[in-house]
Amino acid sequence: MYFLYVDESGDTGLEGSPTKYFCLSGLVFHELRWHETLEAVIDFRRYLKKIYGLKLREEIHAAHYIHKPGELSRIAKSMRFKMLREIIDFQSKLPDVSILNVVVDKTNKCLTDVFSR
């Protein structure tokens, strides 16, 4: 069996939506790698806390690192960029983990397009 963790960006709205795109991204890994993968993530989060002061339970959203820092404004922008790069590098090096992405350009879409497929 495989596990899939999925998160979305944007919204599904077609009219009056503030976003042009709706995106889904997921991490896929085999159940036998669950414990090892979780331990790697926990260790990496501890590293981020020690080096950058990122709280263990703070969510990681690229927008917060780039242009809407909110509570992350306590960390200098240059350090947020460096941290984001380390996060991306970490994810790319996880053994036996696949990354899936689906991007829908909502321009010129209508509900009949969605339900006719």
Residue, then its C-alpha position, 0 to 999 in steps of 0.5 A: m500500500y502507498f500513502l499519499y499526502v496532498d495539499e492544495s493551493g488556490d481555490t476551486g472557484l471559477e467565478g469571482s475567484p482570486t486565483k487563476y490556478f488551482c494546484l494539488s501537490g502530493l508526496v507518495f511513499h510506500e507504507l514500509r517507508w512510513h516510519e523512516t520518512l516520518e523520522a526524517v521529517i521530524d529530524f529536519r523540522r528540529y534542524l529548522k527550529k535550531i538554525y532558523g527558529l521555525k516552530l516545530r508545528e508551524e506550517i510551511h507555505a511558500a507564500h509565507y516565505i516569499h511575500k506574505p510572511g505573517e508571523l514569519s516576519r520575525i525571520a529575515k527575508s533572506m533567511r526565509f529564502k535560504m530556508l525555503r531552498e533547504i526545504i525544497d532540497f530536503q524533499s527532493k532527497l527523501p528516499d523512495v518518495s515521489i512528488l506529484n503535481v496537478v495544475v489547473d489553469k481556470t481561465n476560460k473554464c466553466l462548470t460544464d467543462v468540469f462535469s463533462r469529463 
